[in-house]
Amino acid sequence: MRILFVFIFLMSSVAFGQDSDQKLAQHYYSAGEFDKALVYYERLYDKQPNKFYFKRYIDCLQATGDDKTTEKLLKKAASRNRYDNEYAIMLAQFYEDHDEVEKANKIYEQLIEDLPPSSGNVIQLYNAFKSQGKTEMSYKTLVRGRKLLKKSYPLNFQFAEYYGSVGETEKMMEEYLDMIDYHPSYLSSIQRILSSRIDFSKEDSEEYEILKNALITRTQKNPDDIYYAEMLTWLFTQRKNFPAAFTHVKAIDKRSKSNGRMVYEFGDVCIENNDFRTARKAFKYVIDLGEDNRYYMYALNALLNVNFLEVTTKRDFSQLELDEICSDYQEVLEKYGKNRSTFPLIIELAHIKAFYANKSEEAIALLNESLTISSLTDMERAELKMELADINVLHGDIWEASLLYMQIDNDFKFESIGHEAKFKNARIFYYDGEFEFAQSQLDVLKQSTSKLIANDAIQLSLLITDNLGLDSNYTAMYWFATADLLIEQHQYEKAYLYFDSITTEFPESGLGDEILYKKGHSLELRGKWKEAISTYEKLLEYYDTDILADDALFRIGDIYQNHLFDEDKAASYYRRILFDYKGSLYTIEARKRFREIRSESDNEGDL
């Protein structure tokens, strides 16, 4: 036991001594007192001859002018470590620093000449030269390596890296594309690398043009090679040039015998990027492959969904166009029947008829008929009831809507759809002036697991709390609720009369920001995006410290992002929420959208 104690004591002393030497060596080295640091690094290197201590030891020797010892140590290290080229390069660098260029070049050339036919050794020497800033030697290493390795390992990534570092972009692109020839499995890796090198948002990007021309040339020379066509499709997609990409997707789909799958998936990508026209072409292409194609029904549903999304997004269609869209839906429903597989089309058609085509009675009849479909699940039936209730509100039957909302609430108390129904039913009582009862329902919903419903409930609750009793008989609040309902019913001019009456009769009511916000919302419903922005901006001008300021900012950002497609402006408004309204309910969503926009453009914004 005593021997063990003595051994542990001695070992601890050694460890403590070495730790002390390390600290003193670092201290003197950092302070530029190399003569003092030299003593400690010499001692440390003798005990533990690793590369870090060696480099520091050499630095100190050179700083103190001991070139003779430096050369001796470097020669010895290079001789002992024949498989680590960095030591030999350090020796050559020593000769360069002392104007003995011939000796240095002899070492460099010998290292390259002695390379074994091993990709690991070639890459190691290349990296060693690169780390020392020896650009010419790193290139010579790659040339020698490619000669030795032939086609077994063509060093494309290393050549591409080298050409990129010296500004030879065209050669860099060719090396990356040659890698696809070597092994197509590198396709996604090359796309990832090129994404970091090419600024796709820059209109006059030289790198983009070089890559595009190289891919077009290779595609023309190798018309049966689907990988170049796939790269070209990827390139156009990054630039959001979906019409150009569509041409190549069709070609790839044919060559790969995908039977429309790739074109169908491409259509989904177009929808995500709001290119509805190209999406429509993609889905029509799949439909034209015939009813026997496995993607036929998917494409048919998707084509109708594109029409639905375009109507609900742009909100700028003539009655004739809307009638044609409704006719397309009707034709499909007549051909395939009203059943579970066409259930989404029923909901979409009813929505377009009621909210855009001014045919709410037809929409109500369609939904009532669809409620009798026996194969529907309880959840699907609830979704039909929800749409029917919303249309009843639009149509003026608010108490019929209330009954439907209550049914959904009772059947799905613990589901999101049940919470949504409870909220919409609370709004019915709010519209009717039953503010206290509406408030009691909203208090329950504030704890909803659905953030969207909880936020909506909080906003309506605050509206009632802040403005109830502004006059002795609740007139201002009742007029506001009535106008709010009229907006839901698309009776905008009548709603504006009530808003103007509040402003005239109750100028101190405190509803000014609410009125502007509702006017902005009504303009959005009609697709008047610039007028909506102007109205929200007016709210920000006069009520920048009120509760709806961050709502207005978010709505402006959303309009720019999803309707006017100006992502830079959208990002600026999301950014204002993050910096000026840090307690906003929109903080999480604004941060998410801001990051998405910045990651697509210039990778800025560490928020």
N, C-alpha and C positions, 0 to 999 in steps of 0.2 A: 504493500500500500504506500509506503514511504517513497519507494522508487517511482511509483506512478505519479505521486504528488510532485516530485522533483522534475519528472519529465514534462508534466503539464505546465509547471512553473517556467521551465526553460522555453517551451514552445510559446507560451504567452509572451515571454520577454522578447523572443525573436519577432513575433507578430507585431508587438508594440513598437519595436525598434524599426521594423520595415515601414509601419504606418507613419511613424515620425519622420523617417527619411523621405517618404512620398510627399508629406505635407511641406517639409522644408524645401525639397526640390521644386515643387510647384510654386511655392512662394517666391523663391529667388528667380525662377524662370520667368514668372509673370512680371516681376519687378525689373527684369532686364539685367539682373546681376548674374550673368552667365558663368563667371569664374567660380562663384559660390555654388551655383546649381550643378556645375560640372562634377563636383566631388560626390554629390548625392546620386546623380544619374549614373555615374560610373559604378558606384556601389550597388545601386538597384539593378543595373544591367548584368553585373556579375552574378547576382543572386537569382535573377529571373530574366533571362535573355529573350525577351519578347520584342516585337517590332516597335511598339510604342516607346519603350525605354531606349531602344536603339536610336530611333529618330531624334529623341530629345538629347541623347548623349552626343550624337553627331552635330546637332544644332549648336550645342554648347562648345564643342571643340572648334567648330568653324568660327563661332562668334569670338572666341578667345585667340584665334589665329593659329591654331595647332593643325596646320594642313597635313603635315607628315603623318601624325597619328590618325587623322581623319581618313586619309587615303588607305592606310594600312588596314584600318577596321573595315572600310567598305570593301576592299579586295577580299578580306577574310570572310565577310558575311556573304558576298556574292558567290564565293567558292563553296561555302558550306550549304547555301540555300539555292542549289541549281534549279529547283522546281518552283521557286518563287522569283519571278523575273524583276520584281520591284527593287530588289537589292542591287541587281546589275544595272538597272536604270538609274538608281541613285548614284552609283559609281560613275556612270557616264555623265550624269548631270554635274557631278563634282568636276569632271574634266572640262565640261563646257564652261563652267563658271570660272575656270582658271585658264581659259583660252586654249585648251588642248582639244580642239574640235575633232581632229583626226582620230584621237583615241576614243572620244565619245561616239563618233559615227561608226567606228569599227565594232564597238560593243553593241550598238543598236542593230547594225546589219547582221552581226553574228547571231543575235537573239532571233532575228527573223529567219535567217538561213537555217538555224538549228531546230526550227519548229517541227514537232512530230505531227503526223496526220491525225490530229485529235481536235475535235471542235472545242473541247474544254480548254486545251492549252492555247489555241488560237484566240479564243475570246478572252482568256485571262491576260495574255500579252496585249491584246488590243485595249482592254480596260486599263492596264497598267500605263500604257503610253497616253491614253486619254486623260487619266488622272493627273499626269505630269504636264499636260498641255502639249504633248508631242503629236500634233495633228497629222503631219506628213508621215511619221512613223506608224501611227495607228492605221492610216490608209494602206501603207505598204504591207502591214501585217495582214489586213483583210485580203488584199490581192494575193499574197502568198498562201494564205489559208484557203481561199477558194480554189486555187490551183492544186493544192494538196488534197483537199476534201472532195473535189469534183462535185458530183451531184448528191453525195451522201448527206451533206449539210451545207447549203449554199450561202449561209451567213446573210440572208436578206435583211433581217432586222438590224444587224450591225451596220451594213452598208447604208441602209436607209437613215439610220441615226447619224452616220458620218456625213452623208450628203445634206441632211437637214441642218447640221451644225455649220456647214460651210456655205449654205445658201443655194445649193444646187437642187432646187425644188423638183424639177422635172425628173431628175435621176432618182430622187428620193421616192417619188410616186411610183416610178417603174419598179423599184425594188420591192415596195409593198405589194404591188400587183403581181409581180413574179412569185411572191410567196403563195398566192392563191393557186398558181400552177403547181407549185411544189406540194402543197397540201391544202385542199379546200376547207379543211377544218379550222384553218386560221382566219376564216372570213370575218367572224364576229370580233376577233381580237384586232384585226386590221381596221375594222370600222370604228372600234373604240379609240384606237390610236389616232386615226384621222380626224375623229370628232374633236379631239383636243388640239389638233394642229390647224384646223380650218375654221374660220369665222363665217358660219353660214348666213349670219344676218348682214354681212357686209356685201353690198351689191357688186362692187368691183374687186372681189377677192381673187387674187392671182392664183392662189392654191386651188380654189374651187374650179377655175377655168382649166387649169393644167390637168387636174384629175378628171374632169368631165371629158376633155378631148382625148385623154389617154384611154379612158374606158370606152368611148365611142369607137375609137380606132380598133381596140381589141375585140369589141363586140362584132364589128363588121368583118374582121379577119377570122373570127371564130364564132360564126352564127349559131352553132350547136352547143356552145359552152354557156350553160345557164348561170354560172357563177359571176361572170362579168356583167351579164344582164341584171342579175340580182344586185350587184354592187351599184350599177347605174340607177336602178330603181331606188335603192337606199339613198344615193346621192341626191336625186331629185326630191325625195321625200324630206330629207334634212332641210332642203331649201324651200320646202312647202310648195314645190312645183308639181302638184298632183296630176294635172293633165299629161305632162311629159312622162311622169312615172307610170301612169296607166298603160301607156303604149308598151312599155317593157314588161309590166306585170302580166299582161295578156300573153306576150311571147314566152315568158318563163312558164306560165301555167300550161301552155300547149306543149312545150318541150319536155316538161317534167311530168306530163300526163296527170295533172292534179285535178282535172275535171271541174274546174271552176273554184276550187277551194281557195287558192291564192288570191284570185280576183275578189272573191267574197270577203276575205279577211282584209284586203286592201280597201274595200268599200267602207269597212268599219273604221279604218284609220282616217279616211277622208271625212267621215262624220265627226270624229273626235276633233278634227281641225276645221270644222265648219265649211268644208268644201262640198256642199250638197250636190252641186252640178256633177262633179266627177264621181261622187258616190253613186248618184243615180245611174250614170253610164256603166259603172262597175256592176251594179246589181242587175241592170238590164242585160248585160253581157251574159251573166250566169243564167238568167231566165231564158234567154235565147238558146241555151244549150239543150233545152227540152225538159218536159215534165218528168222524164225518167231519171234525170240527174238528181243525185241525192241532196244537192244544195238548192234545188228549185224552190221549194216552199220557204226555206230560210231567206232566199234572195227576194222572193215575192213579198214576204212580210217586211223585209228590210227596206224595199223600195217604197212601200207605202209609209213606213216609219220615217223615211227621209222627207216625204211630203209633209208629214205631221210636224216634224222638227223644224222644217223650213217655215211653215206657217206660224208656229208658235214662237220662233226665234225672230224672224224678220217682221212679221205682223204687217205686211204691206202687200196685200193681194187684192185683185179685183174680184167681184162676185162671180164672174165667169170662170176665173181660175179656181176659185174655191168650189164651185159646182162641179168642175171637171175632176178635182181631187176627190170629192165625195163620191162621184160616179165610179172612180177607180176602186175605192173601198167597197162600194156596193156590189160591183161586179165580182170581186173576189169572194165576198160573203155569200152571194147567190150561188157561185160555183162550188164552193167548199162547205157551205152551210155555217150556221152559228153554233159553235161547239167550243170545247176547251182549247183546241189548237188555234182557233181564230179569235179567242177571247181578247187578246191585246188589241186586235184590229177594231173590235166592237167599241172598246173604251176610247180609242183614238178617234174613230169616226164620230161618235157621240160628242166628243169634246170639240172637234172642228165644227160640226153642225151648230152646236149651241153657242160657243164663245166667239166664233169667227164668221160663220156663214149665216147667222141670224135665223136659224131654224131650230130653235130650242124645243118646239113641240115634237118635231120629228125625232130629235135626240132622246126626249123623254120616252116616246113610244118604243124606240129601239132598245133602250135600257130595260124598260118594263118587260118587253118580250124576252130579252136575254136572261132575265132573272128566273125564267121557267126552265132554263137548260138544266137537265137533271145531273149531268156529269160534272158540274162546277163544284169546286171545294167551297167550304164555308168562307175562307179568306177571299176567294175570287168573287163570291156573292157579295161580300162586304165591300169590296172595291167597286163593284157595280153600283151598290147603294150609295157609296160616297160620291161617285160621279153624278148619280141621279140627284142627290141632295144638293150638290153644288149648282147643278143646272136649275133646280127648283128655286134656289136663291136668286139666280139670274132672272128667272121667269116671273118672280114675284110671289111665289108660294113659300114664304119663309117658314110657316108652321108645318107644312108638309115636309120641308127639309129638316126641321127640328126633330120630327118623329123618326126620320131615317137616321139622323145623327145619334139619337138616343138608343136606337136599336143596335147600331155598331158599337157604341160605348158599352152597352150591357153585355154584348156577346164577346167583346175583346177588351175587357177592362185592363188587362196587364200587357197589352200589345201596343205598339206604336200607333197602329191604325185606330185603336180605341181612344188613345190620348188625343189624336188629331180630331176625331169626331167630337170629343168632349169640348175641345177648344172651339171648334166651329159652331157647336150648339151654344156655347157661352156668348159667341158673337151675335147669334140670333137674338138673345135677350138684350144684349147691348144695343143692337139696331132698334129694338122695340122700346128702348128707354128704361128697361128693367136693370138699372145699373148695379144695384146692390146684389141682386141674384147673380148677375154675370160675374161680379167681383168674387163672390163666394166660390164659383166654379173655377175661376182663374187661380185662386189661392191654392187649390188642390193641384192644378197643373204645373205650378211653379216647381214642383218636385219631380216633374216628369223625367223619365230616363232619356227621353228623346230631347236632345239639346235644342233642336229647331223649334219644337212645340213649346218647350220651357221658355225660350227666348221670346216667342210670339206672345205667350201668356203674360210674361213680365211686362212687355211693352204695352199691351192693351190694359193691363192692370194699372200701370203707372199713368196712362192716359186718363183713365177714370178717376184715380185717386187725386191727381194733380189738378183736374179741371172740374170735378163735380162740385156743384154749389157755387159756381162763379157768379151766379145771380140767384135770387131767392127761389125761383121756380125751375131751375135746371134748363132753362130755354136754350142757352148757348150750346150746352153739351148735347141736348136732344137734337138740335139742328145739325150739329157736327156728325152725330151718329147717323142721322137720316141721309146726309150727304155721303157719308162713308158707304152706306148701303146702295145708294144710287150709283156710285162708282162701280161697285161690284156688279150692278145690273147694266153697266155700260150706258147709263143715262148721264153723261158727263156735264152737259149744259145745265140740267136741273141741279146737279150737285154743286156746280159753281155758283148758282144763285143763292144757295144756302150758305156757302162759304163767304160770299160777298156780304150777305145779310149779317153774319156774325161779325165781320170786320167793321161794318157800319154801326150796328146796334151795340156791340160790346167791344169797343176798341181796346179796352184794357183786359180783355179776357185771358190773355196768355196762350191762346190757341193759334197764334200767328205761325209758329214753326210747324205745328201739326197740319195746318191748312196747306202750307207750301209743300210739305212732304207728301200729302195726299194728292195734291195737284201734280207733283212730279210722278207719282205712281200712276195716275190716270193717263198721263202722257206716254209713259212706258207701255201701258196696255194697248195704246193705239200705234205703237211703233214710231212715235215722234221723239227720237233719241236725243237730238240736239236741243230741242225745247225742254225735254226733261232735265238734261244737264244744266241748262240755264236756270231752271226753277230751283234745282238743288243748290246751285251756286248762290242763288239769292238767299236761300235759307242759311248757308254758311256765312254770307255777308252780314246778315242781321242777327243771327242766333248762333254764333260760333261756340258759345259756352253752354248752350242748352242741350237737352238730352238727345235730340235727334241729329246733332251735328255729325257724329260718327256714322249714323245710318246713312245720311246724305253722302258722305264721303265714300262709303262702301257701294252705294248704288251707282255713283258716278264711275267708280273703278270697274264695276261689273259691266256697265254699259260700254265703256271703252274696250274692255277685254272681250266680251262675248257678242257685241252687236256692231260696234264700229271697228273692231279688230285693230286697235291701236294699243299695243301692249305696253309701250313705254309710258304713255299717259296713264294707263291703268295702274302700273306699278307706282307712279308718283302719288296717286291717291291712297293706295294701300299703305305706302310708306308713311303718309301723314297720320293714318290711324295708329300705326305702330309707335310713332314718336310723339304725337300730340294728344292722343287719347288712349293712354296705356291701360286704362281700366275698362276699355270697350269690350262688349260681348263679341265683337267681330275680330278681336286680336288674333285668335288662333287661325281663323280662316284667312284673314288678311296676310298673316305671315306666310301661310302655306302658299297662297297665290303669288305673293311677292317673290318667294324663293323659286317657284316654278318658272315664272317669267324670266328672272335673272339667270337661272341655270340654262334656259334656252338661248339666252343672248350672250351675256359676257361673264357669267359666273360671279357676279358681284352680289353683295348683300349678305353679310354674316349676321342676320338678325334671328 
